[in-house]
Amino acid sequence: MKKIILTASAALALLATPPAQAWTYNNNDVLLIFREHNFNDVEFDLGNVSQFTNLASGTSITVPNWTPSLVTSTFGANLTGVSVILAGTTSQYDANRAAWLSSISNGVAYNLTASDWQGSLWSTINSIGTRPVIYLVPAGVTNSVAVANAYSIAPGGTYQIASYDYIVSPNGNSIPQLGGNAGFTVEQTVPGTLGFWQIQPGSTAAPAVYLGTFAINASGVLTYTAGPPPPIVTGLARSGSLNTVSFATIPGVSYSLVYTNKLGGSAAWPAVSGPIIGDGSVDSLTHNTTTNGGFYRISTP
């Protein structure tokens, strides 16, 4: 009889327990975090990074797998001034180790030494993904409904050790630079755009790979466009028969100068100069021609 009573009590306890959390952070997942001083950090697991890396250049999507209502219920309907960050990493044992980080629109990322990659990026990003489960943080809640793949964590509350702010910088310093673990600002205030970089262990002189651009508006609509943004032409000059086109570059992106002497659907745009690899500064490409008219554009892969 005693055994039956214990079993019934256990059943009642299970009925009273909130549904199990579905936060299933895995290596290669991308984390989306919203933060603002004196508010909870709101964190989402968007799933595998392949949803962003397997897109053809120029493809745009609305980012899935997150719940904007949890963000607006935390910060208000207008998200202006709230910071947004994206981050992810492979396993530390992966044969092709990489970390993925957002940046402000003019941020520049470079690869890291193997020790810095593991000690700075992997350890930090992995902790953001795993600590909420380790420390049994309650699932994110919006209008009393649990959000399965999200957490809302107070950086100064009971579960602060699992919050983005605390993990990135326990002393509250350099949070926009991932606590000093990134050589650039990883968060952008809403509304705005963020570059998305793939950073690998290797030569620190080698630029990271620019994967695409996230954009978010004040209402929380988040989109992603694969590939580098269209280059901004800053100047066009002619000296004799040499035309020089100057343009802003992103480190690691390949640029070519293409030309046509007519516009329209059948116009051919052959490359007349390049390719060159961008270094983050204003670069230029030239075309030697005696033709007086024509059209140029800068082409990226």
Backbone as CSV, one residue per row, in Angstrom:
resi,resn,N_x,N_y,N_z,CA_x,CA_y,CA_z,C_x,C_y,C_z
1,MET,0.828,-1.213,0.000,0.000,0.000,0.000,0.857,1.255,0.000
2,LYS,1.905,1.202,0.765,2.801,2.358,0.833,3.411,2.650,-0.530
3,LYS,3.756,1.565,-1.250,4.358,1.730,-2.563,3.377,2.399,-3.521
4,ILE,2.083,2.007,-3.431,1.070,2.594,-4.316,0.919,4.082,-4.047
5,ILE,0.928,4.485,-2.807,0.796,5.903,-2.451,1.968,6.718,-3.000
6,LEU,3.177,6.177,-2.878,4.356,6.883,-3.386,4.267,7.057,-4.896
7,THR,3.811,6.032,-5.592,3.708,6.092,-7.042,2.692,7.149,-7.466
8,ALA,1.555,7.186,-6.771,0.528,8.188,-7.086,1.040,9.592,-6.849
9,SER,1.792,9.785,-5.762,2.360,11.109,-5.461,3.327,11.534,-6.555
10,ALA,4.129,10.564,-7.021,5.081,10.874,-8.087,4.356,11.299,-9.351
11,ALA,3.228,10.629,-9.651,2.452,10.977,-10.832,1.898,12.387,-10.733
12,LEU,1.409,12.761,-9.544,0.893,14.112,-9.355,1.983,15.153,-9.525
13,ALA,3.184,14.819,-9.033,4.306,15.753,-9.174,4.648,15.966,-10.635
14,LEU,4.596,14.885,-11.419,4.900,15.009,-12.841,3.871,15.874,-13.545
15,LEU,2.597,15.735,-13.150,1.556,16.544,-13.768,1.748,18.018,-13.474
16,ALA,2.314,18.326,-12.313,2.494,19.727,-11.924,3.765,20.324,-12.501
17,THR,4.639,19.482,-13.061,5.913,19.960,-13.595,5.716,20.601,-14.959
18,PRO,6.317,21.764,-15.215,6.177,22.389,-16.526,6.720,21.472,-17.616
19,PRO,6.247,21.612,-18.862,6.741,20.782,-19.951,8.264,20.899,-20.073
20,ALA,8.898,19.792,-20.475,10.355,19.781,-20.610,10.794,20.808,-21.641
21,GLN,11.914,21.444,-21.386,12.446,22.421,-22.317,12.923,21.726,-23.590
22,ALA,12.750,22.401,-24.716,13.183,21.831,-25.984,14.439,22.521,-26.504
23,TRP,15.085,23.281,-25.632,16.357,23.920,-26.012,17.370,22.807,-26.213
24,THR,17.707,22.540,-27.458,18.619,21.430,-27.762,19.828,21.979,-28.501
25,TYR,20.602,22.798,-27.799,21.776,23.381,-28.432,22.752,22.302,-28.869
26,ASN,23.202,22.407,-30.117,24.203,21.493,-30.663,25.328,22.297,-31.292
27,ASN,26.483,21.671,-31.435,27.552,22.290,-32.194,27.030,22.670,-33.579
28,ASN,27.504,23.792,-34.105,27.122,24.336,-35.416,25.794,25.082,-35.392
29,ASP,25.140,25.189,-34.219,23.922,25.990,-34.127,24.274,27.474,-34.025
30,VAL,23.382,28.300,-34.536,23.542,29.752,-34.443,22.639,30.274,-33.333
31,LEU,23.209,31.069,-32.441,22.476,31.668,-31.336,22.154,33.121,-31.664
32,LEU,20.929,33.523,-31.407,20.467,34.891,-31.610,20.152,35.472,-30.243
33,ILE,20.806,36.588,-29.905,20.650,37.176,-28.564,20.248,38.645,-28.683
34,PHE,19.281,39.043,-27.861,18.898,40.449,-27.724,19.239,40.894,-26.310
35,ARG,19.802,42.086,-26.166,20.167,42.560,-24.833,20.054,44.085,-24.763
36,GLU,19.778,44.560,-23.563,19.774,45.994,-23.269,19.992,46.143,-21.779
37,HIS,20.696,47.182,-21.380,21.006,47.405,-19.969,19.722,47.472,-19.148
38,ASN,19.732,46.777,-18.006,18.612,46.718,-17.058,17.430,45.883,-17.560
39,PHE,17.635,45.066,-18.583,16.620,44.139,-19.057,17.204,42.725,-19.081
40,ASN,16.319,41.734,-19.154,16.771,40.354,-19.346,17.445,40.189,-20.707
41,ASP,18.414,39.266,-20.776,18.915,38.824,-22.067,17.909,37.824,-22.633
42,VAL,17.561,37.971,-23.909,16.653,37.031,-24.571,17.450,36.271,-25.621
43,GLU,17.473,34.958,-25.497,18.370,34.126,-26.305,17.582,33.048,-27.044
44,PHE,17.899,32.858,-28.331,17.247,31.848,-29.163,18.305,30.947,-29.796
45,ASP,17.957,29.686,-29.986,18.762,28.761,-30.780,18.081,28.645,-32.141
46,LEU,18.717,29.198,-33.183,18.120,29.213,-34.520,18.293,27.901,-35.268
47,GLY,19.125,26.999,-34.755,19.395,25.758,-35.470,20.687,25.841,-36.260
48,ASN,20.927,24.843,-37.094,22.212,24.675,-37.773,22.550,25.842,-38.694
49,VAL,23.830,26.200,-38.712,24.309,27.333,-39.507,24.155,27.104,-41.008
50,SER,23.949,25.851,-41.429,23.832,25.555,-42.856,22.680,26.306,-43.512
51,GLN,21.677,26.711,-42.721,20.560,27.468,-43.294,21.016,28.822,-43.822
52,PHE,22.191,29.279,-43.381,22.745,30.547,-43.856,23.944,30.341,-44.791
53,THR,24.672,29.253,-44.629,25.877,29.044,-45.438,25.600,28.335,-46.752
54,ASN,24.443,27.692,-46.891,24.142,26.944,-48.114,23.276,27.718,-49.100
55,LEU,23.181,29.015,-48.910,22.386,29.841,-49.813,23.255,30.420,-50.921
56,ALA,22.685,30.524,-52.111,23.390,31.176,-53.217,23.549,32.656,-52.917
57,SER,24.673,33.212,-53.341,24.937,34.630,-53.106,23.810,35.482,-53.665
58,GLY,23.330,36.409,-52.849,22.239,37.288,-53.250,20.869,36.825,-52.786
59,THR,20.777,35.568,-52.294,19.501,35.053,-51.805,19.140,35.708,-50.479
60,SER,17.895,36.147,-50.341,17.421,36.770,-49.100,16.312,35.925,-48.489
61,ILE,16.341,35.769,-47.167,15.320,35.021,-46.448,14.913,35.791,-45.195
62,THR,13.706,35.533,-44.712,13.305,35.984,-43.386,13.757,34.924,-42.397
63,VAL,14.498,35.312,-41.367,15.121,34.357,-40.456,14.053,33.624,-39.646
64,PRO,14.040,32.273,-39.689,13.039,31.496,-38.959,13.534,31.074,-37.579
65,ASN,12.703,30.309,-36.876,13.066,29.597,-35.640,13.291,30.508,-34.436
66,TRP,12.608,31.648,-34.399,12.645,32.454,-33.190,11.278,33.132,-33.018
67,THR,11.030,33.637,-31.815,9.714,34.151,-31.456,9.800,35.640,-31.123
68,PRO,9.510,36.523,-32.084,9.614,37.965,-31.824,8.790,38.431,-30.632
69,SER,7.662,37.755,-30.329,6.818,38.218,-29.223,7.530,38.126,-27.880
70,LEU,8.459,37.171,-27.726,9.227,37.102,-26.480,10.156,38.309,-26.357
71,VAL,10.662,38.774,-27.488,11.544,39.946,-27.495,10.753,41.209,-27.197
72,THR,9.618,41.383,-27.869,8.839,42.607,-27.655,8.181,42.633,-26.276
73,SER,7.856,41.458,-25.727,7.293,41.445,-24.379,8.347,41.802,-23.335
74,THR,9.617,41.650,-23.691,10.716,41.997,-22.780,11.133,43.452,-22.918
75,PHE,11.271,43.920,-24.155,11.842,45.249,-24.399,10.816,46.291,-24.849
76,GLY,9.625,45.856,-25.234,8.631,46.774,-25.760,8.435,46.550,-27.249
77,ALA,7.319,47.065,-27.776,6.970,46.836,-29.182,7.971,47.451,-30.137
78,ASN,8.566,48.576,-29.754,9.576,49.224,-30.585,10.950,48.852,-30.036
79,LEU,11.745,48.145,-30.838,13.031,47.624,-30.374,14.193,48.577,-30.619
80,THR,13.905,49.799,-30.997,14.982,50.766,-31.254,15.897,50.884,-30.044
81,GLY,17.209,50.715,-30.287,18.210,50.824,-29.221,18.571,49.513,-28.570
82,VAL,17.778,48.455,-28.793,18.120,47.132,-28.267,19.255,46.555,-29.111
83,SER,20.197,45.873,-28.474,21.318,45.279,-29.197,20.999,43.852,-29.615
84,VAL,21.466,43.465,-30.787,21.259,42.115,-31.303,22.613,41.531,-31.702
85,ILE,22.798,40.238,-31.422,24.060,39.539,-31.661,23.741,38.160,-32.209
86,LEU,24.592,37.647,-33.110,24.491,36.263,-33.565,25.843,35.600,-33.410
87,ALA,25.833,34.336,-32.968,27.093,33.636,-32.724,26.873,32.134,-32.817
88,GLY,27.914,31.421,-33.209,27.862,29.963,-33.251,29.271,29.414,-33.380
89,THR,29.411,28.107,-33.197,30.730,27.493,-33.318,30.597,25.999,-33.571
90,THR,31.612,25.443,-34.202,31.720,23.993,-34.330,32.181,23.419,-32.998
91,SER,32.327,22.101,-32.951,32.989,21.465,-31.821,34.447,21.878,-31.805
92,GLN,35.044,21.874,-30.619,36.479,22.163,-30.526,37.306,21.063,-31.173
93,TYR,36.692,19.900,-31.417,37.406,18.770,-32.017,37.092,18.590,-33.495
94,ASP,36.298,19.478,-34.065,35.911,19.350,-35.463,37.142,19.439,-36.368
95,ALA,37.121,18.654,-37.436,38.254,18.679,-38.365,38.375,20.030,-39.063
96,ASN,37.272,20.733,-39.215,37.274,22.062,-39.840,36.653,23.061,-38.868
97,ARG,37.398,23.377,-37.821,36.867,24.246,-36.780,36.555,25.639,-37.314
98,ALA,35.428,26.173,-36.864,35.029,27.521,-37.280,34.095,28.093,-36.232
99,ALA,34.116,29.409,-36.130,33.142,30.132,-35.312,32.459,31.138,-36.213
100,TRP,31.210,31.434,-35.885,30.444,32.410,-36.669,30.020,33.534,-35.753
101,LEU,30.281,34.768,-36.198,29.959,35.941,-35.387,29.411,37.055,-36.257
102,SER,28.479,37.808,-35.672,28.000,39.015,-36.322,28.953,40.167,-36.026
103,SER,28.796,41.232,-36.776,29.589,42.448,-36.539,28.752,43.650,-36.906
104,ILE,29.143,44.822,-36.398,28.529,46.039,-36.909,28.858,46.139,-38.393
105,SER,28.124,46.968,-39.112,28.193,46.971,-40.571,29.596,47.224,-41.112
106,ASN,30.405,47.994,-40.404,31.772,48.261,-40.882,32.824,47.494,-40.083
107,GLY,32.394,46.475,-39.337,33.350,45.667,-38.585,34.167,44.784,-39.503
108,VAL,35.362,44.435,-39.076,36.267,43.602,-39.865,36.749,42.461,-38.997
109,ALA,36.657,41.226,-39.490,37.060,40.048,-38.721,38.239,39.357,-39.394
110,TYR,39.152,38.853,-38.555,40.291,38.079,-39.041,40.334,36.755,-38.295
111,ASN,41.004,35.767,-38.899,41.167,34.486,-38.235,42.040,34.647,-36.995
112,LEU,42.004,33.635,-36.117,42.744,33.658,-34.860,43.718,32.493,-34.796
113,THR,44.684,32.589,-33.904,45.531,31.436,-33.637,44.664,30.325,-33.052
114,ALA,45.149,29.090,-33.123,44.373,27.958,-32.624,44.030,28.123,-31.147
115,SER,44.988,28.595,-30.353,44.751,28.743,-28.914,43.744,29.849,-28.635
116,ASP,43.835,30.964,-29.358,42.872,32.053,-29.155,41.484,31.657,-29.651
117,TRP,41.446,30.914,-30.746,40.143,30.481,-31.264,39.426,29.632,-30.215
118,GLN,40.132,28.671,-29.632,39.496,27.797,-28.655,39.265,28.489,-27.321
119,GLY,40.250,29.237,-26.845,40.144,29.851,-25.528,39.242,31.061,-25.490
120,SER,39.124,31.771,-26.629,38.328,32.996,-26.645,36.945,32.788,-27.251
121,LEU,36.920,32.252,-28.489,35.639,32.146,-29.175,34.875,30.880,-28.814
122,TRP,35.506,29.721,-29.012,34.775,28.475,-28.765,34.256,28.405,-27.335
123,SER,35.122,28.676,-26.357,34.712,28.520,-24.957,33.578,29.474,-24.602
124,THR,33.608,30.691,-25.127,32.571,31.673,-24.823,31.239,31.301,-25.471
125,ILE,31.272,31.020,-26.767,30.037,30.723,-27.493,29.428,29.402,-27.013
126,ASN,30.275,28.401,-26.766,29.770,27.128,-26.266,29.080,27.300,-24.917
127,SER,29.615,28.161,-24.076,28.993,28.408,-22.770,27.630,29.071,-22.909
128,ILE,27.491,29.993,-23.879,26.198,30.637,-24.099,25.149,29.591,-24.459
129,GLY,25.549,28.600,-25.259,24.606,27.581,-25.684,24.302,26.530,-24.642
130,THR,25.281,26.187,-23.793,25.103,25.044,-22.886,24.722,25.416,-21.454
131,ARG,25.111,26.592,-20.981,24.855,26.913,-19.563,23.380,26.991,-19.184
132,PRO,22.496,27.489,-20.039,21.085,27.523,-19.611,20.548,26.141,-19.242
133,VAL,20.990,25.097,-19.926,20.550,23.748,-19.592,21.275,23.242,-18.343
134,ILE,22.580,23.496,-18.282,23.370,23.033,-17.137,22.807,23.596,-15.827
135,TYR,22.420,24.875,-15.834,21.944,25.527,-14.612,20.420,25.562,-14.514
136,LEU,19.739,24.763,-15.334,18.290,24.551,-15.224,17.502,25.858,-15.259
137,VAL,17.855,26.730,-16.182,17.140,27.998,-16.326,15.733,27.718,-16.873
138,PRO,14.677,28.323,-16.305,13.323,28.121,-16.853,13.245,28.591,-18.297
139,ALA,12.451,27.885,-19.075,12.301,28.237,-20.492,11.735,29.636,-20.635
140,GLY,12.006,30.256,-21.812,11.474,31.580,-22.080,9.961,31.569,-22.054
141,VAL,9.366,32.642,-21.533,7.913,32.713,-21.408,7.429,34.028,-22.009
142,THR,6.381,33.946,-22.816,5.727,35.148,-23.334,4.229,34.956,-23.214
143,ASN,3.559,35.878,-22.543,2.115,35.777,-22.303,1.750,34.425,-21.684
144,SER,2.597,33.971,-20.761,2.393,32.722,-20.021,2.529,31.470,-20.877
145,VAL,3.064,31.599,-22.099,3.276,30.445,-22.972,4.776,30.191,-23.087
146,ALA,5.221,28.963,-22.798,6.642,28.641,-22.868,7.115,28.663,-24.315
147,VAL,8.261,29.279,-24.549,8.879,29.320,-25.870,10.007,28.291,-25.860
148,ALA,9.861,27.248,-26.643,10.700,26.058,-26.491,12.179,26.319,-26.728
149,ASN,12.513,27.063,-27.748,13.920,27.212,-28.114,14.488,28.551,-27.665
150,ALA,14.039,29.047,-26.509,14.446,30.376,-26.070,14.582,30.462,-24.559
151,TYR,15.372,31.438,-24.130,15.517,31.758,-22.711,15.440,33.263,-22.531
152,SER,14.856,33.669,-21.412,14.883,35.050,-20.977,15.556,35.044,-19.606
153,ILE,16.773,35.592,-19.543,17.608,35.434,-18.348,18.045,36.801,-17.833
154,ALA,17.811,37.055,-16.567,18.249,38.305,-15.942,19.752,38.227,-15.660
155,PRO,20.549,39.147,-16.210,22.000,39.109,-15.980,22.389,39.270,-14.523
156,GLY,21.495,39.815,-13.684,21.799,39.972,-12.272,20.916,39.147,-11.371
157,GLY,20.177,38.192,-11.947,19.226,37.419,-11.166,19.763,36.075,-10.718
158,THR,18.849,35.204,-10.345,19.201,33.889,-9.823,20.064,33.086,-10.790
159,TYR,19.770,33.221,-12.076,20.465,32.421,-13.086,21.496,33.234,-13.865
160,GLN,22.027,34.294,-13.249,22.910,35.197,-13.983,24.111,34.497,-14.605
161,ILE,24.602,33.437,-13.978,25.786,32.748,-14.484,25.539,32.140,-15.864
162,ALA,24.265,31.965,-16.239,23.924,31.399,-17.547,23.550,32.470,-18.564
163,SER,23.566,33.737,-18.173,23.148,34.807,-19.080,24.274,35.186,-20.039
164,TYR,23.884,35.716,-21.170,24.869,36.173,-22.164,25.813,37.200,-21.556
165,ASP,25.261,38.217,-20.901,26.098,39.280,-20.321,27.157,38.710,-19.376
166,TYR,26.739,37.802,-18.496,27.664,37.268,-17.498,28.722,36.392,-18.151
167,ILE,28.329,35.540,-19.082,29.289,34.648,-19.744,30.319,35.437,-20.532
168,VAL,29.837,36.429,-21.274,30.730,37.213,-22.122,31.682,38.056,-21.283
169,SER,31.171,38.641,-20.209,32.012,39.519,-19.400,31.488,39.571,-17.978
170,PRO,31.997,38.705,-17.084,31.520,38.698,-15.691,31.652,40.046,-14.994
171,ASN,32.623,40.845,-15.446,32.835,42.158,-14.823,32.110,43.289,-15.554
172,GLY,31.356,42.920,-16.582,30.581,43.925,-17.297,31.391,44.788,-18.235
173,ASN,32.584,44.343,-18.617,33.443,45.143,-19.491,33.439,44.603,-20.914
174,SER,33.487,45.492,-21.871,33.658,45.141,-23.288,32.615,44.157,-23.783
175,ILE,31.397,44.229,-23.275,30.361,43.303,-23.739,30.133,43.438,-25.247
176,PRO,30.109,44.641,-25.827,29.906,44.728,-27.280,30.993,44.037,-28.091
177,GLN,32.176,43.838,-27.498,33.270,43.133,-28.189,33.404,41.699,-27.687
178,LEU,32.300,41.112,-27.238,32.291,39.752,-26.712,33.262,39.651,-25.533
179,GLY,33.236,40.664,-24.687,34.107,40.681,-23.523,35.578,40.801,-23.868
180,GLY,35.877,41.367,-25.038,37.269,41.488,-25.480,37.771,40.251,-26.207
181,ASN,36.916,39.243,-26.365,37.317,38.022,-27.055,37.233,38.144,-28.569
182,ALA,36.612,39.206,-29.066,36.558,39.486,-30.495,37.245,40.823,-30.744
183,GLY,37.905,40.912,-31.881,38.613,42.149,-32.204,37.733,43.179,-32.875
184,PHE,36.429,43.039,-32.754,35.486,43.957,-33.380,34.190,43.928,-32.577
185,THR,33.294,44.868,-32.839,32.019,44.924,-32.135,31.062,43.916,-32.746
186,VAL,30.566,42.987,-31.932,29.736,41.893,-32.444,28.249,42.216,-32.411
187,GLU,27.848,43.267,-31.718,26.425,43.574,-31.596,26.093,44.881,-32.299
188,GLN,24.879,44.947,-32.801,24.365,46.114,-33.511,23.055,46.535,-32.861
189,THR,22.865,47.828,-32.683,21.593,48.284,-32.129,20.527,48.309,-33.224
190,VAL,19.305,48.013,-32.807,18.155,47.993,-33.710,17.674,49.426,-33.944
191,PRO,17.297,49.802,-35.178,17.396,49.039,-36.421,18.804,49.127,-36.991
192,GLY,19.179,48.150,-37.812,20.512,48.181,-38.391,20.842,46.904,-39.137
193,THR,22.080,46.822,-39.595,22.556,45.648,-40.323,23.800,45.099,-39.641
194,LEU,23.994,43.795,-39.795,25.150,43.124,-39.213,25.825,42.259,-40.273
195,GLY,27.148,42.348,-40.348,27.884,41.392,-41.152,27.918,40.045,-40.440
196,PHE,28.097,38.968,-41.191,28.150,37.618,-40.615,29.418,36.949,-41.120
197,TRP,30.309,36.589,-40.170,31.657,36.139,-40.498,31.906,34.701,-40.045
198,GLN,32.728,34.015,-40.805,33.215,32.689,-40.406,34.689,32.827,-40.045
199,ILE,35.011,32.572,-38.785,36.361,32.779,-38.259,36.964,31.418,-37.932
200,GLN,38.167,31.159,-38.437,38.801,29.857,-38.252,40.173,30.002,-37.598
201,PRO,40.652,28.937,-36.955,42.019,28.968,-36.428,43.003,28.865,-37.578
202,GLY,44.029,29.680,-37.533,45.012,29.681,-38.616,45.849,30.927,-38.568
203,SER,46.202,31.431,-39.750,47.021,32.633,-39.844,46.219,33.847,-39.406
204,THR,46.753,34.595,-38.445,46.044,35.781,-37.952,46.054,36.916,-38.970
205,ALA,46.863,36.787,-40.028,46.883,37.812,-41.062,45.797,37.568,-42.105
206,ALA,45.199,36.373,-42.083,44.191,36.035,-43.083,42.824,36.564,-42.661
207,PRO,42.121,37.247,-43.556,40.788,37.732,-43.206,39.815,36.575,-43.050
208,ALA,38.850,36.750,-42.173,37.775,35.770,-42.044,36.904,35.817,-43.295
209,VAL,36.033,34.834,-43.424,35.149,34.763,-44.592,33.847,35.507,-44.297
210,TYR,33.515,36.450,-45.172,32.262,37.192,-45.028,31.156,36.375,-45.677
211,LEU,30.171,35.943,-44.874,29.135,35.044,-45.363,27.886,35.760,-45.856
212,GLY,27.523,36.865,-45.211,26.294,37.549,-45.591,25.948,38.663,-44.630
213,THR,24.735,39.180,-44.761,24.310,40.347,-43.991,22.936,40.110,-43.385
214,PHE,22.827,40.338,-42.075,21.543,40.351,-41.395,21.045,41.798,-41.319
215,ALA,19.740,41.966,-41.427,19.127,43.290,-41.256,17.915,43.143,-40.365
216,ILE,17.723,44.095,-39.448,16.574,44.049,-38.536,15.976,45.436,-38.421
217,ASN,14.635,45.500,-38.420,13.978,46.796,-38.270,13.455,46.969,-36.851
218,ALA,12.870,48.123,-36.583,12.446,48.461,-35.215,11.332,47.554,-34.703
219,SER,10.613,46.894,-35.621,9.538,45.988,-35.220,10.025,44.564,-34.987
220,GLY,11.299,44.312,-35.296,11.856,42.995,-35.048,11.839,42.058,-36.239
221,VAL,11.596,42.564,-37.444,11.669,41.719,-38.635,13.143,41.519,-38.978
222,LEU,13.589,40.257,-38.970,15.000,39.923,-39.161,15.155,39.164,-40.474
223,THR,15.982,39.673,-41.365,16.230,39.037,-42.654,17.719,38.771,-42.827
224,TYR,18.030,37.880,-43.764,19.431,37.540,-44.050,19.618,37.484,-45.560
225,THR,20.698,38.103,-46.053,21.067,38.057,-47.464,22.448,37.447,-47.582
226,ALA,22.546,36.349,-48.333,23.803,35.633,-48.469,24.778,36.381,-49.371
227,GLY,26.071,36.242,-49.061,27.110,36.842,-49.877,27.427,38.269,-49.480
228,PRO,28.496,38.808,-50.039,28.879,40.188,-49.702,27.892,41.188,-50.271
229,PRO,27.746,42.343,-49.621,26.854,43.374,-50.145,27.436,43.992,-51.405
230,PRO,26.609,44.624,-52.238,27.129,45.282,-53.442,28.178,46.324,-53.073
231,PRO,29.318,46.326,-53.761,30.363,47.302,-53.430,29.904,48.733,-53.691
232,ILE,30.394,49.636,-52.867,30.089,51.061,-53.031,31.229,51.706,-53.813
233,VAL,30.919,52.200,-55.006,31.921,52.887,-55.831,32.151,54.281,-55.269
234,THR,33.404,54.604,-55.024,33.734,55.897,-54.414,34.368,56.883,-55.390
235,GLY,34.765,56.406,-56.579,35.388,57.330,-57.519,35.624,56.700,-58.878
236,LEU,35.628,57.536,-59.920,35.925,57.117,-61.284,36.783,58.205,-61.915
237,ALA,37.951,57.812,-62.415,38.872,58.797,-62.992,39.423,58.270,-64.311
238,ARG,39.775,59.196,-65.200,40.366,58.820,-66.489,41.625,59.636,-66.717
239,SER,42.695,58.947,-67.119,43.953,59.608,-67.456,44.450,58.987,-68.746
240,GLY,44.375,59.748,-69.832,44.720,59.191,-71.137,43.707,58.115,-71.504
241,SER,44.180,56.906,-71.698,43.279,55.799,-72.044,43.005,54.894,-70.846
242,LEU,43.436,55.305,-69.644,43.293,54.456,-68.454,42.154,54.946,-67.567
243,ASN,41.154,54.100,-67.397,40.059,54.396,-66.480,40.321,53.689,-65.147
244,THR,40.124,54.407,-64.053,40.337,53.853,-62.712,39.041,53.957,-61.918
245,VAL,38.565,52.816,-61.403,37.348,52.771,-60.603,37.743,52.421,-59.172
246,SER,37.394,53.278,-58.223,37.701,53.062,-56.810,36.436,52.629,-56.071
247,PHE,36.598,51.765,-55.042,35.430,51.219,-54.345,35.845,50.712,-52.969
248,ALA,34.882,50.703,-52.052,35.118,50.193,-50.699,35.086,48.664,-50.726
249,THR,35.964,48.037,-49.944,36.077,46.579,-49.957,35.836,45.987,-48.566
250,ILE,35.529,44.690,-48.568,35.432,43.883,-47.362,36.598,42.907,-47.374
251,PRO,37.321,42.746,-46.277,38.460,41.822,-46.257,38.059,40.413,-46.693
252,GLY,38.887,39.834,-47.574,38.690,38.459,-47.982,37.754,38.260,-49.152
253,VAL,37.029,39.320,-49.586,36.092,39.198,-50.705,36.825,39.491,-52.009
254,SER,36.539,38.688,-53.031,37.166,38.856,-54.337,36.366,39.848,-55.180
255,TYR,37.082,40.796,-55.836,36.438,41.822,-56.650,37.041,41.859,-58.048
256,SER,36.170,42.013,-59.037,36.605,42.203,-60.417,35.882,43.402,-61.020
257,LEU,36.527,44.050,-61.989,35.907,45.148,-62.720,35.342,44.583,-64.019
258,VAL,34.031,44.781,-64.234,33.401,44.309,-65.466,32.897,45.518,-66.248
259,TYR,32.758,45.321,-67.556,32.497,46.470,-68.449,31.549,46.061,-69.564
260,THR,30.730,47.008,-69.997,29.921,46.817,-71.196,29.787,48.156,-71.911
261,ASN,29.577,48.083,-73.230,29.373,49.333,-73.971,27.912,49.532,-74.347
262,LYS,27.041,48.641,-73.818,25.611,48.840,-74.026,24.855,48.240,-72.848
263,LEU,23.654,48.736,-72.615,22.805,48.227,-71.546,21.629,47.479,-72.149
264,GLY,21.107,46.535,-71.408,19.978,45.750,-71.886,20.142,44.294,-71.528
265,GLY,19.104,43.514,-71.780,19.109,42.115,-71.397,20.190,41.285,-72.063
266,SER,20.613,41.667,-73.265,21.622,40.889,-73.991,23.034,41.417,-73.792
267,ALA,23.185,42.437,-72.958,24.503,43.037,-72.777,25.451,42.071,-72.085
268,ALA,26.670,41.952,-72.602,27.712,41.132,-71.982,28.551,42.013,-71.065
269,TRP,28.944,41.438,-69.902,29.751,42.167,-68.928,31.051,41.386,-68.671
270,PRO,31.997,41.404,-69.606,33.256,40.677,-69.365,34.114,41.377,-68.321
271,ALA,34.894,40.580,-67.599,35.838,41.146,-66.635,37.010,41.751,-67.396
272,VAL,37.345,42.984,-67.061,38.450,43.667,-67.731,39.615,43.931,-66.783
273,SER,39.420,43.644,-65.478,40.497,43.846,-64.509,40.176,43.057,-63.249
274,GLY,41.240,42.586,-62.585,41.048,41.806,-61.367,41.141,40.323,-61.670
275,PRO,40.797,39.472,-60.709,40.251,39.832,-59.398,41.330,40.273,-58.409
276,ILE,40.897,41.047,-57.416,41.739,41.366,-56.276,40.972,40.985,-55.013
277,ILE,41.705,40.777,-53.927,41.087,40.432,-52.651,41.002,41.681,-51.786
278,GLY,39.806,41.981,-51.305,39.598,43.169,-50.494,40.361,43.122,-49.185
279,ASP,40.725,44.307,-48.686,41.461,44.406,-47.423,40.778,45.327,-46.419
280,GLY,39.554,45.741,-46.728,38.828,46.613,-45.812,38.992,48.090,-46.099
281,SER,39.844,48.420,-47.048,40.058,49.825,-47.392,39.435,50.113,-48.758
282,VAL,39.626,51.343,-49.250,39.190,51.689,-50.600,40.266,51.226,-51.576
283,ASP,39.917,50.313,-52.464,40.836,49.810,-53.480,40.391,50.287,-54.846
284,SER,41.162,49.954,-55.877,40.798,50.386,-57.222,41.210,49.348,-58.248
285,LEU,40.499,49.343,-59.370,40.814,48.511,-60.523,40.828,49.405,-61.754
286,THR,41.627,49.030,-62.739,41.794,49.890,-63.909,41.417,49.154,-65.189
287,HIS,41.110,49.936,-66.218,40.779,49.405,-67.544,41.394,50.338,-68.583
288,ASN,42.265,49.772,-69.422,42.925,50.543,-70.473,42.102,50.399,-71.749
289,THR,41.481,51.475,-72.184,40.620,51.433,-73.364,40.621,52.780,-74.069
290,THR,40.517,52.721,-75.406,40.410,53.965,-76.175,38.949,54.337,-76.434
291,THR,38.032,53.454,-75.996,36.603,53.733,-76.171,36.181,54.892,-75.270
292,ASN,35.422,55.818,-75.831,35.033,57.000,-75.069,33.838,56.760,-74.147
293,GLY,32.985,55.775,-74.421,31.793,55.544,-73.623,31.719,54.112,-73.125
294,GLY,30.921,53.897,-72.107,30.749,52.549,-71.579,30.260,52.583,-70.141
295,PHE,30.087,51.408,-69.595,29.543,51.269,-68.245,30.380,50.266,-67.461
296,TYR,30.612,50.584,-66.183,31.390,49.704,-65.302,30.554,49.300,-64.098
297,ARG,30.859,48.149,-63.546,30.393,47.773,-62.222,31.426,46.853,-61.593
298,ILE,31.385,46.782,-60.278,32.293,45.907,-59.532,31.548,44.608,-59.266
299,SER,32.174,43.496,-59.637,31.549,42.185,-59.497,32.176,41.405,-58.352
300,THR,31.342,40.724,-57.574,31.798,39.817,-56.539,31.263,38.423,-56.855
301,PRO,31.857,37.354,-56.307,31.390,36.002,-56.628,29.929,35.799,-56.241
